Amino acid sequence: MVIILISPLIFYAWQASLRSPIINKQQILFQGITYTRTIYSSPRPFIVHIVAIDLTVPGVKPFITPPKSVSTVSKNSAMTTSNFIKKFNLQLAVNGSFFYPFHERTPWDYYPKPGEPVNVLGKSISNSITYGPSSSRWNVLCFTKDNLAQILKQKQCPKGTVQGIAGMNIIVINSSSKINYDTPAYARTAVATNKKGDQLWLIVVDGKQPFYSEGATLKELAEIALSLGADSALNLDGGGSTTLVISNGSGTEVLNAPIHNKIPMNERPVANHLGFYALPVNQ
C-alpha cells in the first residue's frame, strides 16, 4: 500500500531528474545554429534557452507543420515536437501556434492526445500551402523564398510567402518593447528577428516548476529579445506547450523542461510547429 501511495512521487522525482542542470551552457548545434542556456535567479528562478539561427548559412531552412490534407486545411493531427522532427527529418524545432480544443484536467484526462484533431489559431503556411483562420488577433512570422524572416502585425503573410506561422502578442517592434502591462510568470516560447530578417532567435523559457524554473513575464520576454539585438519578436504558444527539441543523430533530445500535465519532461501534442533543417557542424 505504501508503494502504491508514493509511486506518483517517485515517478515525478524521476522525471524531474531528467531536466537540464541549472548551469549556463553554450553549444554550436549545427552549421549556423548556436544554443545558449542562461540561468536567472532574480526576480525568481527561471531558465532561458536561446537558439540563434543564421538564415544566410547554406542548409538552414525553416519548415512549418503541413496541414493534414489540402481538403481539410483548418485541421491538423496533434503531434509532439519530437515526433515532428522525426517525421520530417528536421534538425531543430519548437512548438508553434495556439490551438483548440484543449483541456488538461489530470495526467490521464487531457486533450489532445497524439493523432487527435486540433484547429490552429491564426494563419499558417507550409511549403506555400496556407491553412488556419484569418483573424486580426493573431500576428504572423513569415519566411520569403529568399530565406528572410519578418514578423508582421497583421493577420496573414504576404503573397509569395513559403513558410509562415501565427502567434499572439508582438512583444517587440522597431527595437522597442510593446509590453507595458503586467502578466504572470509563465513558460514561454517566442521567436525574434533582426531588422534585415537574416538572423532569427528562438526564445524558450521553462516555467511552472517551483525551485527549478518559474517562468518569465511577457515584459521580461521582450527584454530578453531586445538584449539579443532583436528588431521584432512574436509570442507563440506557451505553458505546457513550450518545447525545444533537436535531432542528435540517434534520435531526438529535448533541450528544455516541458511540463505537460504537470509532469516534468513530458511533451504536449500540439497543432503545429516551427522547425529548421540544417547541416551537421563537421560537414
C-alpha positions as CSV (number, residue, x, y, z in Angstrom):
1,M,0.0,0.0,0.0
2,V,2.8,2.4,0.9
3,I,4.5,1.8,-2.5
4,I,1.2,2.5,-4.3
5,L,0.8,5.8,-2.4
6,I,4.3,7.0,-3.0
7,S,4.8,5.8,-6.6
8,P,3.5,9.1,-8.1
9,L,6.1,10.9,-6.1
10,I,8.8,8.5,-7.3
11,F,7.7,9.0,-10.9
12,Y,7.7,12.8,-10.6
13,A,11.1,12.8,-9.0
14,W,12.5,10.5,-11.8
15,Q,11.1,12.8,-14.5
16,A,12.4,15.9,-12.7
17,S,15.9,14.3,-12.6
18,L,15.9,14.3,-16.4
19,R,15.8,18.1,-16.6
20,S,18.8,20.1,-17.8
21,P,21.2,21.0,-15.0
22,I,20.9,24.5,-13.5
23,I,24.1,25.8,-15.2
24,N,24.9,28.1,-18.0
25,K,25.8,26.5,-21.3
26,Q,26.7,27.4,-24.9
27,Q,27.0,25.0,-27.8
28,I,27.1,25.0,-31.6
29,L,24.3,22.6,-32.6
30,F,24.5,22.8,-36.4
31,Q,26.0,25.0,-39.1
32,G,24.6,28.4,-38.5
33,I,22.8,27.4,-35.3
34,T,24.0,28.1,-31.8
35,Y,22.4,27.2,-28.4
36,T,22.7,29.1,-25.1
37,R,21.2,28.2,-21.8
38,T,21.1,31.0,-19.2
39,I,20.2,30.8,-15.6
40,Y,18.3,33.6,-13.8
41,S,17.9,33.8,-10.1
42,S,16.1,37.2,-9.9
43,P,13.3,38.3,-9.6
44,R,12.6,34.5,-9.4
45,P,14.4,31.4,-10.6
46,F,13.9,30.8,-14.3
47,I,15.9,29.2,-17.2
48,V,16.1,30.6,-20.7
49,H,17.1,28.7,-23.7
50,I,18.2,30.7,-26.8
51,V,18.7,29.3,-30.2
52,A,20.5,31.8,-32.6
53,I,19.9,30.9,-36.3
54,D,21.8,32.5,-39.2
55,L,19.4,32.2,-42.1
56,T,22.2,33.0,-44.6
57,V,24.1,29.8,-43.9
58,P,23.7,27.1,-46.6
59,G,21.4,24.3,-45.5
60,V,19.4,26.3,-43.0
61,K,15.8,26.3,-44.0
62,P,12.6,26.8,-42.0
63,F,9.7,24.4,-42.1
64,I,6.1,24.6,-40.7
65,T,3.9,21.6,-39.9
66,P,1.8,20.9,-43.0
67,P,-2.0,20.6,-42.8
68,K,-3.4,17.2,-42.5
69,S,-4.8,17.4,-46.1
70,V,-5.5,20.1,-48.6
71,S,-9.2,19.4,-48.3
72,T,-9.2,19.9,-44.5
73,V,-6.7,22.7,-44.2
74,S,-8.3,24.1,-41.0
75,K,-7.5,20.9,-39.0
76,N,-4.2,19.2,-38.0
77,S,-3.4,16.0,-36.2
78,A,-1.8,16.7,-32.8
79,M,1.9,15.8,-32.6
80,T,4.7,16.2,-30.1
81,T,7.7,18.3,-31.2
82,S,10.0,15.3,-31.1
83,N,7.7,13.3,-33.4
84,F,7.5,16.4,-35.7
85,I,11.3,16.3,-36.0
86,K,11.3,12.5,-36.7
87,K,8.5,12.6,-39.2
88,F,10.1,15.4,-41.4
89,N,13.8,14.6,-40.7
90,L,14.4,18.1,-39.2
91,Q,17.3,19.1,-37.0
92,L,15.5,21.5,-34.7
93,A,12.0,22.5,-33.7
94,V,9.8,24.3,-31.2
95,N,6.1,24.3,-30.6
96,G,4.1,26.7,-32.7
97,S,0.7,28.4,-32.8
98,F,-2.1,28.5,-30.2
99,F,-4.8,25.9,-30.9
100,Y,-8.1,24.3,-29.8
101,P,-9.7,22.2,-28.5
102,F,-7.6,21.7,-25.4
103,H,-8.1,20.6,-21.8
104,E,-5.7,19.3,-19.1
105,R,-7.7,18.1,-16.1
106,T,-5.5,15.2,-14.8
107,P,-2.4,13.3,-16.1
108,W,-4.8,10.8,-17.7
109,D,-7.7,13.2,-18.7
110,Y,-6.4,15.6,-21.3
111,Y,-6.9,16.6,-24.9
112,P,-5.4,16.3,-27.5
113,K,-3.6,13.1,-27.5
114,P,-1.2,12.2,-30.4
115,G,-3.2,12.0,-33.6
116,E,-6.3,13.6,-32.4
117,P,-7.8,16.5,-34.5
118,V,-7.0,20.1,-33.5
119,N,-7.5,23.5,-35.0
120,V,-4.7,26.0,-35.5
121,L,-5.4,29.6,-34.4
122,G,-4.3,32.1,-37.0
123,K,-2.8,31.7,-40.5
124,S,0.0,29.3,-41.1
125,I,1.9,28.4,-44.3
126,S,3.8,25.2,-45.1
127,N,5.6,24.9,-48.4
128,S,3.3,27.7,-49.8
129,I,0.1,25.9,-48.6
130,T,-2.0,28.2,-46.4
131,Y,-4.2,27.0,-43.6
132,G,-5.9,28.2,-40.4
133,P,-8.4,31.0,-39.8
134,S,-7.8,34.6,-40.6
135,S,-8.1,36.9,-37.5
136,S,-6.6,40.3,-36.5
137,R,-5.9,38.8,-33.1
138,W,-3.1,36.5,-34.5
139,N,0.1,38.1,-35.8
140,V,2.4,36.2,-38.2
141,L,6.0,35.2,-38.7
142,C,6.7,34.8,-42.5
143,F,9.6,33.4,-44.5
144,T,10.3,34.5,-48.0
145,K,11.7,32.3,-50.8
146,D,15.0,34.1,-50.2
147,N,15.0,32.7,-46.6
148,L,14.4,36.0,-44.9
149,A,12.1,36.3,-41.9
150,Q,9.7,39.0,-41.0
151,I,7.3,39.5,-38.1
152,L,4.2,41.3,-39.1
153,K,1.4,42.9,-37.1
154,Q,-1.3,41.6,-39.4
155,K,-3.4,38.5,-39.8
156,Q,-1.7,36.9,-42.7
157,C,1.7,36.7,-44.6
158,P,2.3,38.5,-47.9
159,K,1.7,36.7,-51.2
160,G,4.7,34.5,-52.1
161,T,5.5,33.5,-48.5
162,V,6.9,30.0,-48.4
163,Q,6.6,29.2,-44.7
164,G,4.6,31.1,-42.0
165,I,3.2,30.7,-38.5
166,A,0.9,32.7,-36.3
167,G,1.4,33.8,-32.7
168,M,-0.4,36.2,-30.4
169,N,1.4,39.2,-28.9
170,I,4.1,41.1,-30.9
171,I,6.2,41.8,-27.9
172,V,9.0,43.8,-29.7
173,I,8.6,46.0,-32.8
174,N,11.1,48.5,-34.2
175,S,13.6,47.5,-31.5
176,S,11.2,48.7,-28.7
177,S,9.2,46.7,-26.2
178,K,5.4,46.7,-26.8
179,I,4.6,45.3,-23.3
180,N,3.7,48.0,-20.9
181,Y,1.4,45.9,-18.7
182,D,2.0,43.1,-16.1
183,T,1.5,39.4,-16.8
184,P,2.1,36.3,-14.7
185,A,5.4,34.5,-14.9
186,Y,4.9,31.6,-17.2
187,A,6.6,29.1,-19.5
188,R,7.1,30.9,-22.8
189,T,8.1,30.3,-26.5
190,A,8.9,33.3,-28.7
191,V,10.6,34.0,-32.0
192,A,12.6,37.1,-32.8
193,T,14.3,38.6,-35.8
194,N,16.8,41.3,-36.7
195,K,15.8,44.2,-38.9
196,K,17.1,42.7,-42.1
197,G,15.4,39.4,-41.4
198,D,18.5,37.2,-41.9
199,Q,19.0,36.5,-38.2
200,L,16.5,34.7,-36.1
201,W,16.3,33.7,-32.4
202,L,14.1,31.1,-30.7
203,I,13.5,32.0,-27.1
204,V,12.2,29.3,-24.8
205,V,11.6,29.9,-21.0
206,D,10.9,27.0,-18.7
207,G,8.1,27.6,-16.2
208,K,5.5,26.2,-13.8
209,Q,8.3,24.3,-11.9
210,P,9.0,25.8,-8.5
211,F,12.6,25.8,-7.3
212,Y,13.7,25.0,-10.8
213,S,12.2,27.5,-13.3
214,E,9.1,29.5,-12.5
215,G,8.8,31.3,-15.9
216,A,9.0,34.8,-17.2
217,T,6.5,37.6,-17.8
218,L,5.9,39.0,-21.3
219,K,7.8,42.1,-20.3
220,E,10.8,40.0,-19.3
221,L,10.4,38.0,-22.5
222,A,10.6,41.3,-24.5
223,E,13.6,42.4,-22.6
224,I,15.4,39.1,-23.4
225,A,14.6,39.6,-27.1
226,L,16.0,43.1,-27.0
227,S,19.2,42.0,-25.3
228,L,19.8,39.7,-28.3
229,G,19.6,42.7,-30.7
230,A,16.1,41.8,-32.0
231,D,14.1,44.3,-34.0
232,S,10.9,42.4,-33.6
233,A,9.6,39.4,-31.6
234,L,6.4,37.4,-31.5
235,N,5.0,35.4,-28.6
236,L,4.0,31.8,-29.6
237,D,2.0,29.3,-27.6
238,G,3.5,28.7,-24.1
239,G,2.7,27.0,-20.8
240,G,2.7,23.2,-21.1
241,S,3.2,23.5,-24.9
242,T,6.7,25.1,-24.5
243,T,9.2,22.6,-26.0
244,L,12.6,22.8,-27.7
245,V,13.9,19.7,-29.4
246,I,16.9,18.8,-31.6
247,S,17.9,15.8,-33.6
248,N,21.1,14.2,-32.1
249,G,21.9,11.7,-34.8
250,S,20.5,8.6,-33.0
251,G,17.1,10.2,-32.2
252,T,15.9,13.4,-30.6
253,E,16.9,15.4,-27.5
254,V,14.7,17.7,-25.5
255,L,16.8,20.7,-24.5
256,N,14.3,22.5,-22.2
257,A,12.0,21.1,-19.5
258,P,8.4,20.9,-20.9
259,I,5.7,20.4,-18.2
260,H,2.7,18.9,-19.9
261,N,0.1,17.6,-17.5
262,K,2.2,18.9,-14.6
263,I,4.8,16.2,-15.4
264,P,8.4,17.4,-16.0
265,M,9.9,16.4,-19.3
266,N,6.5,15.4,-20.7
267,E,5.9,16.8,-24.2
268,R,2.4,18.1,-25.2
269,P,1.0,17.1,-28.6
270,V,0.3,20.4,-30.3
271,A,-1.3,21.6,-33.6
272,N,1.8,22.8,-35.4
273,H,5.5,23.6,-35.0
274,L,8.3,25.8,-36.3
275,G,11.2,23.6,-37.4
276,F,14.5,24.0,-39.2
277,Y,16.7,22.0,-41.5
278,A,20.5,22.4,-41.0
279,L,23.8,20.7,-41.8
280,P,26.0,19.0,-39.3
281,V,28.9,21.0,-37.8
282,N,31.5,18.6,-39.1
283,Q,30.3,18.6,-42.7
